[in-house]
């Protein structure tokens, strides 16, 4: 798959006269293709935001007599009225980001207008760069603006600004040097791609501006154009031009005063930006492809948790009970990604949140994680979970607003197919919709990916088992109640009541796991205070946790590991112990540890979670779960059982 480069359309509707606007748009798309990328011009056609306009749609916008200029502010109106228009930098950024396009090429961005300190006329492009994580490649800021104040505003918005080339001089659209400097410079497409990749991996949720100087052969006319700009700016005041009409008026006036030289320079710099931007997009794509060889992906829910813990053993209904309330951050997928990140296995986390205060809190807490795959959706609430615990930290009742998890759709996850297909391991949780689970499982069959399914709860456990999708899973980590539900979904026998003795629990878990191992590589059955049961292929007296490279006849066995001793006084909450165990177990597997060491890492991580108010302990590290570096434990010999 070729990388995609987004292009704006106000340059067609408002930047140039016809037919130069149409020919330039087609030339720019041809340049992008020539550099090995796919162009996607963004526009609004009859109320629909299109990412990738057809030739007919380009022609429609180019010939329009009174086209609309569509910024972030205008999108709701234009869409609701079924109108057409050219998207500005800000609106194009929104559409491109939602389509999963990381690089966007334009001529020049908007900025703070001259005398903006009094008029407060500041382009929405600047605030969009501060809140939308996408790389914008432009010839700097339009020279008709106040460049110094624009750069100050971008700094306030947290936007990384870099000049492309050997110098850090910030370009002024028609001239390569505005008299101001960027915070840094990048010498070539590879350096630019590295800057963009690192900005996105930090999860800063702000954009990157790559400022490309105009080609040297066109810079000589810069002084003449600058004089024309001064004249045009004076005309703006005398003729009473205001608002969004200012930029088109000045560009037209400057073109007249320079007898077309400004238009020629404008076209030249846009061509150059398209070339450079496409090269950066290709370098970024190649860089991601290299990183994907060792990539780990987690797809699942993100929650803001409110944990209420009673100070009495028995909760009284219908009245206020004394206790404490604590905010933390959960979601099974988020918890596992958090655990893996703290254990130096930083996965790409794919999820969805709202664009609200809770979302801001989540991203602030998850700065150590790669959240570049998390969508922030307007008009949706970040998932919220409220748990009421008894004095012992056990769940009494839970309430959740989880509707946004339905937005982790197959269509959204599709943009990460390359990462998923090349990942060493992909973990999905039961919060995501059934079609998304089926899609990820289909990739496992297509690319031989290893998929780990964490059921989340008994009601969601059955999702992959509603079809044959489950046969593409490699790992499954249910508790006993979830395992019963899975067997019932497959039409197999499972008891309504769970056994009360440990021997009975283990016998049932082994019996329920056996039919699933006809297709799965390994089951990790969590048993709460009774520890964990591993079921899978026998290897030297243990269960082989290593990803399976072939299918064939194998002998199956089970291993039961008791839980580590934890006193009731040490337990703060139990909401993240299973996720901590799963994350540490995965980390051990990916590090090539033997089964015994992997399980011990998981048990140590689970104990840390029980003693923390957070689902994943903030002090979780590789050293803290290294059996050789923690205080001596009385590690019991695991119980062994043959399964055939």
C-alpha positions as CSV (number, residue, x, y, z in Angstrom):
1,X,0.0,0.0,0.0
2,X,1.3,3.4,-1.0
3,X,1.3,6.3,1.6
4,X,-1.4,8.9,1.2
5,X,-0.8,12.6,1.1
6,X,-3.7,14.9,1.9
7,X,-4.3,18.1,-0.2
8,X,-6.5,21.1,0.6
9,X,-9.1,22.6,-1.9
10,X,-9.4,26.3,-1.0
11,X,-6.3,26.7,-3.2
12,X,-8.7,25.6,-6.0
13,X,-11.7,27.6,-4.9
14,X,-10.1,30.8,-3.5
15,X,-6.3,30.7,-4.2
16,X,-6.1,31.0,-8.0
17,X,-8.3,32.0,-10.9
18,X,-9.7,29.5,-13.3
19,X,-8.2,27.6,-15.2
20,X,-4.9,27.9,-13.3
21,X,-6.6,26.5,-10.2
22,X,-7.7,23.3,-11.9
23,X,-4.4,22.7,-13.8
24,X,-2.4,23.3,-10.6
25,X,-4.5,20.9,-8.6
26,X,-4.1,18.2,-11.2
27,X,-0.3,18.9,-11.5
28,X,0.1,18.7,-7.7
29,X,-1.7,15.3,-7.7
30,X,0.6,14.1,-10.5
31,X,3.7,15.2,-8.6
32,X,2.5,13.2,-5.5
33,X,1.9,10.1,-7.6
34,X,5.3,10.6,-9.3
35,X,7.0,10.5,-5.9
36,X,5.4,7.1,-5.0
37,X,2.4,8.3,-2.9
38,X,-1.3,8.6,-3.4
39,X,-2.9,12.1,-3.5
40,X,-6.2,12.7,-1.6
41,X,-7.6,16.2,-2.2
42,X,-10.1,17.1,0.5
43,X,-13.3,19.0,-0.2
44,X,-17.0,19.2,0.6
45,X,-19.4,18.1,-2.2
46,X,-23.1,18.6,-1.6
47,X,-22.8,18.3,2.1
48,X,-20.4,15.3,2.1
49,X,-16.8,15.6,3.3
50,X,-14.7,13.8,0.6
51,X,-11.2,12.6,1.2
52,X,-9.9,12.0,-2.4
53,X,-11.9,14.1,-4.9
54,X,-12.5,12.7,-8.3
55,X,-11.5,14.6,-11.5
56,X,-15.1,15.6,-12.0
57,X,-15.3,17.0,-8.4
58,X,-12.1,18.9,-8.9
59,X,-13.5,20.5,-12.0
60,X,-16.8,21.3,-10.2
61,X,-15.0,23.2,-7.4
62,X,-12.6,25.0,-9.9
63,X,-15.5,26.3,-12.0
64,X,-17.8,27.3,-9.1
65,X,-18.8,31.0,-9.4
66,X,-19.3,31.6,-5.7
67,X,-17.6,28.8,-3.8
68,X,-17.7,28.5,0.0
69,X,-14.5,28.6,2.0
70,X,-15.0,25.9,4.6
71,X,-13.1,26.1,7.9
72,X,-13.7,24.1,11.1
73,X,-16.4,26.6,12.1
74,X,-18.2,26.2,8.8
75,X,-18.3,22.4,8.6
76,X,-21.6,21.9,10.5
77,X,-23.4,24.5,8.4
78,X,-22.1,23.3,5.0
79,X,-22.8,19.7,5.8
80,X,-26.3,20.3,7.2
81,X,-27.3,22.4,4.2
82,X,-25.8,20.0,1.6
83,X,-23.5,22.7,0.2
84,X,-20.1,22.4,-1.6
85,X,-16.9,24.2,-0.9
86,X,-13.1,24.2,-0.6
87,X,-11.6,23.1,2.7
88,X,-9.1,25.3,4.5
89,X,-6.0,24.0,6.2
90,X,-8.0,23.5,9.5
91,X,-10.9,21.6,7.9
92,X,-8.5,19.5,5.8
93,X,-6.5,18.6,8.9
94,X,-9.6,17.4,10.6
95,X,-10.7,15.2,7.6
96,X,-7.2,13.9,6.9
97,X,-6.6,12.9,10.6
98,X,-9.9,11.1,10.8
99,X,-9.0,9.2,7.6
100,X,-5.7,8.2,9.2
101,X,-3.5,10.3,6.8
102,X,-0.4,11.6,8.7
103,X,0.9,14.1,6.1
104,X,-0.9,17.0,4.5
105,X,0.6,19.4,1.9
106,X,-0.5,22.9,1.3
107,X,0.8,26.2,-0.1
108,X,1.0,28.3,3.1
109,X,-0.9,28.2,6.4
110,X,-3.0,31.1,7.8
111,X,-1.8,33.0,10.8
112,X,-2.1,36.1,12.9
113,X,-3.2,39.0,10.6
114,X,-1.4,42.3,10.7
115,X,-2.7,44.4,13.6
116,X,-4.1,41.1,14.9
117,X,-3.2,42.2,18.5
118,X,-6.1,44.7,18.1
119,X,-8.5,42.9,15.7
120,X,-7.9,39.4,17.2
121,X,-8.1,38.1,13.6
122,X,-6.2,34.8,14.0
123,X,-6.6,31.9,11.6
124,X,-8.2,28.7,12.8
125,X,-5.3,26.9,11.1
126,X,-3.2,27.8,14.2
127,X,-5.5,26.4,16.8
128,X,-6.1,23.3,14.7
129,X,-2.3,22.7,14.6
130,X,-2.5,22.8,18.4
131,X,-5.1,20.1,18.7
132,X,-4.9,17.8,15.7
133,X,-1.8,15.4,15.4
134,X,-0.9,15.6,11.7
135,X,2.1,16.9,9.9
136,X,1.5,20.0,7.7
137,X,4.0,20.7,4.9
138,X,3.9,24.3,3.7
139,X,6.0,27.2,2.5
140,X,5.7,28.6,6.0
141,X,3.1,31.3,6.7
142,X,1.6,33.5,4.0
143,X,3.7,36.7,3.8
144,X,0.7,38.9,4.0
145,X,0.4,38.0,7.7
146,X,2.3,38.9,10.9
147,X,4.8,36.1,10.9
148,X,6.4,36.9,14.2
149,X,3.2,36.8,16.2
150,X,2.1,33.7,14.2
151,X,5.2,31.8,15.4
152,X,4.6,33.0,19.0
153,X,1.0,31.8,18.8
154,X,2.2,28.4,17.4
155,X,4.6,28.1,20.3
156,X,1.8,28.7,22.8
157,X,-0.3,26.0,21.0
158,X,2.6,23.5,21.5
159,X,3.2,23.1,17.8
160,X,6.6,21.7,16.7
161,X,7.9,24.0,13.9
162,X,10.8,22.9,11.7
163,X,12.4,24.4,8.6
164,X,13.2,21.9,5.9
165,X,16.8,22.3,4.7
166,X,20.2,23.3,6.0
167,X,19.0,26.5,7.6
168,X,16.6,27.2,10.5
169,X,15.4,30.4,8.8
170,X,11.6,30.4,8.7
171,X,10.3,31.0,5.2
172,X,7.8,33.8,4.3
173,X,5.9,32.0,1.5
174,X,7.3,34.0,-1.5
175,X,10.7,34.4,0.1
176,X,13.0,31.8,1.8
177,X,13.7,34.0,4.8
178,X,11.2,35.9,6.9
179,X,13.7,37.3,9.4
180,X,12.5,34.8,12.0
181,X,13.7,31.3,12.8
182,X,12.1,27.9,13.5
183,X,12.8,26.0,16.7
184,X,14.7,23.4,14.6
185,X,15.4,22.2,11.1
186,X,15.4,18.9,9.3
187,X,17.8,18.2,6.5
188,X,16.0,15.6,4.5
189,X,12.8,13.4,4.2
190,X,14.2,10.9,6.7
191,X,14.9,13.4,9.4
192,X,11.5,15.0,8.8
193,X,9.8,11.5,9.1
194,X,11.7,10.8,12.3
195,X,10.5,14.1,13.8
196,X,6.9,13.3,12.8
197,X,7.0,9.7,14.0
198,X,8.3,10.7,17.4
199,X,5.8,13.5,17.8
200,X,3.0,11.1,17.1
201,X,4.4,8.4,19.4
202,X,4.4,10.8,22.3
203,X,0.7,11.2,22.0
204,X,0.9,15.0,22.3
205,X,-2.3,15.5,20.2
206,X,-0.7,18.5,18.5
207,X,0.5,18.9,14.9
208,X,3.9,19.4,13.3
209,X,4.6,22.2,10.8
210,X,7.4,21.5,8.2
211,X,8.2,24.9,6.6
212,X,9.7,24.4,3.1
213,X,11.5,27.4,1.5
214,X,10.4,28.4,-2.0
215,X,12.9,27.1,-4.7
216,X,15.9,29.4,-5.1
217,X,15.2,30.2,-8.7
218,X,11.9,31.8,-7.7
219,X,13.2,33.6,-4.7
220,X,14.7,36.5,-6.7
221,X,11.2,37.9,-7.4
222,X,10.5,37.9,-3.7
223,X,11.4,41.6,-3.1
224,X,9.1,42.7,-5.9
225,X,6.3,40.6,-4.5
226,X,6.8,41.9,-1.0
227,X,6.5,45.5,-2.2
228,X,3.2,44.5,-4.0
229,X,2.0,43.0,-0.8
230,X,2.5,46.2,1.1
231,X,0.5,48.0,-1.5
232,X,-2.3,45.4,-1.3
233,X,-2.4,45.5,2.5
234,X,-2.9,49.2,2.3
235,X,-5.8,48.7,-0.2
236,X,-7.4,46.2,2.3
237,X,-7.9,49.0,4.8
238,X,-8.9,51.7,2.3
239,X,-11.5,49.4,0.7
240,X,-12.9,48.0,3.9
241,X,-12.1,44.4,3.2
242,X,-12.5,42.2,6.3
243,X,-12.6,38.6,7.6
244,X,-12.1,35.6,5.3
245,X,-12.2,37.9,2.2
246,X,-8.9,39.5,3.1
247,X,-6.6,36.7,1.8
248,X,-8.2,36.2,-1.6
249,X,-8.3,40.0,-2.1
250,X,-4.6,40.4,-1.4
251,X,-3.5,37.5,-3.5
252,X,-5.5,38.8,-6.5
253,X,-4.2,42.3,-6.0
254,X,-0.6,41.1,-5.7
255,X,-1.0,39.0,-8.9
256,X,-2.2,42.1,-10.7
257,X,0.7,44.3,-9.4
258,X,3.4,41.8,-10.3
259,X,1.9,41.0,-13.7
260,X,1.4,37.4,-12.9
261,X,4.8,36.8,-11.3
262,X,3.3,36.1,-7.9
263,X,1.0,33.4,-9.4
264,X,4.0,31.7,-11.1
265,X,5.9,31.7,-7.7
266,X,2.8,30.5,-5.9
267,X,2.4,27.5,-8.3
268,X,6.2,26.8,-8.1
269,X,6.2,26.6,-4.3
270,X,3.1,24.4,-4.2
271,X,4.7,22.0,-6.7
272,X,7.8,22.0,-4.5
273,X,5.8,21.4,-1.3
274,X,4.0,18.5,-3.0
275,X,7.3,16.9,-3.9
276,X,8.9,17.4,-0.5
277,X,5.7,16.4,1.4
278,X,5.4,13.2,-0.7
279,X,9.0,12.2,-0.1
280,X,8.4,12.7,3.7
281,X,5.2,10.6,3.5
282,X,7.1,7.8,1.8
283,X,10.0,8.0,4.3
284,X,7.5,7.9,7.2
285,X,5.7,4.9,5.7
286,X,9.0,3.1,5.2
287,X,10.0,3.9,8.8
288,X,6.7,2.5,10.1
289,X,7.2,-0.6,8.0
290,X,10.6,-1.2,9.6
291,X,9.2,-0.7,13.1
292,X,6.3,-3.0,12.4
293,X,8.5,-6.0,12.4
294,X,8.7,-5.9,16.2
295,X,5.4,-4.1,16.8
296,X,2.9,-5.0,19.4
297,X,-0.7,-3.9,19.1
298,X,-3.5,-3.7,21.7
299,X,-7.1,-2.9,20.6
300,X,-9.6,-2.3,23.2
301,X,-11.5,0.0,25.6
302,X,-10.4,3.1,27.5
303,X,-12.3,4.2,30.6
304,X,-12.2,6.8,33.2
305,X,-12.9,4.9,36.4
306,X,-14.4,6.2,39.6
307,X,-13.7,3.8,42.4
308,X,-15.9,4.1,45.6
309,X,-14.7,1.9,48.5
310,X,-16.9,1.5,51.5
311,X,-15.5,1.7,55.1
312,X,-18.0,-0.9,56.3
313,X,-18.2,-4.6,55.5
314,X,-21.9,-4.4,54.5
315,X,-23.3,-1.7,52.2
316,X,-26.7,-0.3,53.2
317,X,-29.0,0.3,50.3
318,X,-31.1,3.5,50.1
319,X,-28.7,5.6,52.1
320,X,-25.2,7.2,52.0
321,X,-22.5,4.8,53.1
322,X,-19.2,6.1,54.5
323,X,-16.2,5.5,52.2
324,X,-13.7,7.1,49.8
325,X,-13.9,7.9,46.1
326,X,-10.9,7.7,43.8
327,X,-10.5,8.5,40.1
328,X,-8.3,6.2,38.0
329,X,-8.0,5.1,34.4
330,X,-9.0,1.7,33.2
331,X,-10.5,-0.2,30.3
332,X,-9.1,-3.7,29.8
333,X,-7.3,-2.8,26.6
334,X,-5.9,0.4,28.1
335,X,-4.8,-1.5,31.2
336,X,-2.9,-4.2,29.2
337,X,-1.3,-1.5,27.0
338,X,-0.3,0.4,30.2
339,X,1.2,-2.7,31.8
340,X,3.2,-3.6,28.6
341,X,4.4,0.0,28.2
342,X,5.8,0.0,31.8
343,X,7.5,-3.2,31.1
344,X,9.4,-1.8,28.1
345,X,7.1,-3.4,25.5
346,X,5.4,-0.2,24.2
347,X,2.5,-1.3,22.0
348,X,0.4,0.7,19.5
349,X,-2.8,1.2,21.4
350,X,-6.0,1.5,19.3
351,X,-9.1,2.8,21.0
352,X,-11.6,5.7,21.1
353,X,-12.4,8.5,23.5
354,X,-14.6,11.5,23.4
355,X,-13.2,15.0,22.8
356,X,-14.0,16.0,26.4
357,X,-12.4,16.7,29.8
358,X,-12.2,13.0,30.7
359,X,-10.4,12.4,27.4
360,X,-7.8,15.1,28.3
361,X,-7.3,13.4,31.7
362,X,-6.8,10.0,30.0
363,X,-4.2,11.3,27.6
364,X,-2.4,13.2,30.4
365,X,-2.2,10.0,32.4
366,X,-1.1,7.9,29.4
367,X,1.9,10.0,28.3
368,X,4.2,7.0,28.6
369,X,2.1,5.0,26.1
370,X,1.8,5.1,22.3
371,X,-1.7,6.4,22.0
372,X,-1.4,7.5,18.4
373,X,-4.1,4.9,17.5
374,X,-6.7,6.4,19.8
375,X,-9.4,8.3,18.1
376,X,-10.8,11.4,19.8
377,X,-14.4,11.8,18.7
378,X,-16.6,14.9,18.9
379,X,-20.2,14.4,20.1
380,X,-19.2,11.2,22.1
381,X,-18.5,10.7,25.7
382,X,-15.3,9.1,26.9
383,X,-16.2,5.7,28.5
384,X,-16.8,6.1,32.2
385,X,-17.0,3.3,34.8
386,X,-18.1,3.6,38.4
387,X,-17.3,0.7,40.8
388,X,-18.5,0.4,44.3
389,X,-16.2,-1.8,46.4
390,X,-16.8,-3.3,49.8
391,X,-14.3,-2.9,52.6
392,X,-12.2,-5.9,51.3
393,X,-11.9,-4.3,47.8
394,X,-14.3,-6.7,46.2
395,X,-16.8,-5.3,43.6
396,X,-20.3,-4.9,44.9
397,X,-21.8,-3.1,41.9
398,X,-20.5,-1.4,38.8
399,X,-22.1,1.0,36.4
400,X,-20.6,1.9,33.0
401,X,-21.2,4.3,30.1
402,X,-19.4,2.3,27.4
403,X,-21.2,3.3,24.2
404,X,-18.1,4.9,22.6
405,X,-16.5,1.4,22.4
406,X,-18.9,0.8,19.5
407,X,-16.9,3.4,17.6
408,X,-13.8,1.2,17.5
409,X,-15.2,0.0,14.2
410,X,-13.8,-2.2,11.5
411,X,-13.5,0.8,9.3
412,X,-11.4,2.7,11.9
413,X,-9.2,-0.2,12.6
414,X,-8.7,-0.9,8.9
415,X,-6.2,2.0,8.6
416,X,-3.9,0.0,11.0
417,X,-3.9,-3.2,8.9
418,X,-0.2,-3.0,8.1
419,X,0.7,-2.7,11.8
420,X,-1.7,-5.5,12.8
421,X,-0.6,-7.8,10.1
422,X,3.1,-7.4,10.9
423,X,2.8,-7.4,14.7
424,X,4.5,-10.1,16.8
425,X,1.3,-10.2,18.9
426,X,-2.1,-8.5,18.8
427,X,-4.2,-8.3,21.9
428,X,-8.0,-7.5,21.6
429,X,-10.5,-7.1,24.4
430,X,-14.2,-7.9,24.5
431,X,-15.2,-4.2,24.5
432,X,-14.8,-3.8,20.8
433,X,-17.6,-4.7,18.4
434,X,-18.1,-8.1,16.9
435,X,-17.4,-7.0,13.3
436,X,-14.1,-5.5,14.5
437,X,-13.1,-8.7,16.3
438,X,-14.0,-10.7,13.2
439,X,-11.9,-8.4,11.0
440,X,-8.9,-8.7,13.2
441,X,-9.3,-12.5,13.3
442,X,-9.5,-12.5,9.5
443,X,-6.1,-10.8,9.4
444,X,-4.7,-13.6,11.6
445,X,-5.8,-16.1,8.9
446,X,-4.4,-13.9,6.1
447,X,-1.0,-13.0,7.7
448,X,-0.6,-15.7,10.3
449,X,-0.8,-13.1,13.1
450,X,-0.9,-14.2,16.7
451,X,-4.1,-12.9,18.4
452,X,-4.7,-12.8,22.1
453,X,-8.3,-12.4,23.2
454,X,-9.1,-11.0,26.7
455,X,-12.9,-11.6,27.2
456,X,-13.4,-8.6,29.6
457,X,-16.6,-10.1,31.2
458,X,-19.0,-13.1,30.9
459,X,-21.4,-11.2,28.7
460,X,-18.8,-10.1,26.2
461,X,-16.7,-13.3,26.3
462,X,-18.7,-15.0,23.6
463,X,-18.1,-12.4,20.8
464,X,-15.5,-14.2,18.7
465,X,-17.3,-17.5,19.3
466,X,-20.5,-16.4,17.5
467,X,-18.8,-17.5,14.3
468,X,-15.7,-19.4,13.3
469,X,-13.6,-16.3,13.9
470,X,-12.4,-17.7,17.2
471,X,-10.5,-20.5,15.3
472,X,-8.0,-17.8,14.3
473,X,-7.1,-16.9,17.9
474,X,-3.9,-18.1,19.4
475,X,-4.3,-17.1,23.1
476,X,-7.4,-16.8,25.3
477,X,-7.4,-15.5,28.9
478,X,-10.8,-16.0,30.5
479,X,-11.8,-16.5,34.1
480,X,-13.9,-19.6,34.9
481,X,-17.3,-17.9,34.5
482,X,-16.2,-16.5,31.1
483,X,-14.9,-20.0,30.1
484,X,-18.3,-21.5,30.9
485,X,-20.1,-18.8,28.8
486,X,-17.7,-19.6,25.8
487,X,-18.5,-23.3,26.0
488,X,-22.2,-22.6,26.1
489,X,-22.0,-20.4,23.1
490,X,-20.3,-23.2,21.2
491,X,-23.1,-25.6,22.2
492,X,-21.0,-27.4,24.7
493,X,-22.0,-28.5,28.2
494,X,-21.1,-26.1,31.1
495,X,-22.5,-26.1,34.7
496,X,-24.8,-23.3,36.0
497,X,-23.0,-23.4,39.4
498,X,-19.2,-23.3,39.8
499,X,-17.5,-25.8,42.1
500,X,-16.6,-24.7,45.6
501,X,-13.4,-26.7,46.0
502,X,-10.1,-26.1,44.3
503,X,-9.9,-29.6,43.0
504,X,-13.4,-29.2,41.5
505,X,-12.5,-25.8,40.0
506,X,-9.3,-27.2,38.3
507,X,-11.1,-30.3,37.0
508,X,-13.8,-28.1,35.5
509,X,-11.3,-25.6,34.0
510,X,-9.4,-28.4,32.3
511,X,-12.5,-30.0,30.9
512,X,-13.8,-26.7,29.5
513,X,-10.4,-25.8,28.0
514,X,-9.9,-29.1,26.2
515,X,-12.2,-28.7,23.2
516,X,-11.0,-25.1,22.6
517,X,-7.4,-26.4,22.3
518,X,-8.4,-28.1,19.0
519,X,-7.7,-24.6,17.5
520,X,-6.2,-22.4,20.2
521,X,-2.5,-22.5,21.1
522,X,-2.9,-21.8,24.8
523,X,-5.6,-20.9,27.4
524,X,-4.7,-18.8,30.5
525,X,-7.6,-19.4,32.9
526,X,-7.4,-16.8,35.8
527,X,-8.9,-18.2,39.0
528,X,-8.7,-15.1,41.3
529,X,-7.3,-16.0,44.7
530,X,-6.8,-19.6,43.5
531,X,-4.1,-18.5,41.0
532,X,-4.0,-19.3,37.3
533,X,-4.3,-22.4,35.1
534,X,-2.3,-22.7,31.9
535,X,-3.5,-25.2,29.3
536,X,-1.7,-25.9,26.1
537,X,1.0,-27.9,24.3
538,X,3.3,-30.0,26.6
539,X,7.0,-29.1,26.5
540,X,9.6,-30.5,28.9
541,X,7.2,-30.9,31.8
542,X,5.5,-27.5,31.2
543,X,3.1,-25.6,28.9
544,X,4.7,-24.1,25.9
545,X,3.7,-20.4,25.7
546,X,5.9,-19.5,22.7
547,X,3.9,-18.5,19.6
548,X,3.2,-21.6,17.6
549,X,4.9,-21.8,14.2
550,X,3.1,-24.9,12.9
551,X,0.0,-26.9,13.4
552,X,0.1,-30.6,14.0
553,X,-0.6,-33.4,16.5
554,X,0.5,-32.4,20.0
555,X,0.2,-33.6,23.6
556,X,-1.8,-31.3,25.9
557,X,-1.3,-30.6,29.5
558,X,-2.3,-28.1,32.3
559,X,-0.2,-26.3,34.9
560,X,-1.8,-24.7,38.0
561,X,0.1,-21.9,39.7
562,X,-1.3,-20.7,43.1
563,X,-1.6,-17.0,43.7
564,X,0.9,-15.1,45.8
565,X,-0.1,-14.6,49.4
566,X,-1.8,-11.2,49.9
567,X,-3.5,-10.2,53.2
568,X,-6.9,-8.5,53.1
569,X,-5.2,-5.4,54.6
570,X,-2.9,-5.2,51.6
571,X,-5.7,-5.2,49.0
572,X,-6.7,-1.8,47.8
573,X,-8.7,-2.9,44.8
574,X,-9.0,-5.9,42.5
575,X,-10.1,-4.2,39.3
576,X,-6.8,-4.5,37.4
577,X,-5.1,-7.6,38.8
578,X,-6.0,-9.8,35.9
579,X,-5.0,-7.2,33.3
580,X,-1.7,-6.6,35.1
581,X,-1.1,-10.4,35.1
582,X,-1.9,-10.6,31.4
583,X,0.3,-7.7,30.4
584,X,3.3,-9.0,32.3
585,X,2.8,-12.6,31.0
586,X,2.8,-11.2,27.4
587,X,5.9,-9.2,28.2
588,X,7.6,-12.3,29.4
589,X,6.6,-14.3,26.3
590,X,7.8,-11.5,24.0
591,X,11.1,-11.4,25.9
592,X,11.6,-15.1,25.3
593,X,11.4,-16.1,28.9
594,X,10.5,-19.7,29.9
595,X,6.9,-20.4,31.1
596,X,7.8,-20.5,34.8
597,X,9.4,-17.1,34.7
598,X,6.6,-15.6,32.6
599,X,4.0,-16.7,35.1
600,X,6.0,-15.4,38.0
601,X,6.3,-12.0,36.3
602,X,2.5,-12.0,35.9
603,X,1.8,-13.0,39.5
604,X,4.1,-10.3,40.8
605,X,2.5,-7.7,38.6
606,X,-1.0,-8.8,39.8
607,X,0.1,-8.5,43.4
608,X,1.3,-4.9,42.8
609,X,-2.0,-4.1,41.2
610,X,-3.9,-5.4,44.2
611,X,-1.9,-3.0,46.5
612,X,-2.5,0.0,44.3
613,X,-5.5,2.3,43.9
614,X,-4.7,2.2,40.1
615,X,-5.6,-0.8,38.0
616,X,-1.9,-0.8,36.8
617,X,0.5,0.1,39.5
618,X,2.4,3.3,38.6
619,X,5.6,1.8,40.0
620,X,5.4,-1.3,37.8
621,X,8.8,-1.9,36.1
622,X,10.8,-4.8,34.7
623,X,12.9,-4.9,37.9
624,X,9.7,-5.0,40.1
625,X,8.5,-8.2,38.4
626,X,11.9,-9.9,37.9
627,X,11.8,-13.0,40.2
628,X,15.5,-12.7,40.7
629,X,15.3,-9.1,42.0
630,X,12.3,-9.1,44.3
631,X,12.5,-10.3,47.9
632,X,12.6,-14.1,48.2
633,X,9.3,-15.7,47.5
634,X,8.2,-19.2,48.4
635,X,7.4,-20.3,44.9
636,X,5.4,-23.5,45.1
637,X,5.8,-26.2,42.4
638,X,2.9,-25.8,40.0
639,X,0.4,-28.6,39.8
640,X,0.6,-30.7,36.6
641,X,-2.1,-32.6,34.7
642,X,-2.3,-34.3,31.4
643,X,-5.3,-33.4,29.3
644,X,-5.5,-36.3,26.9
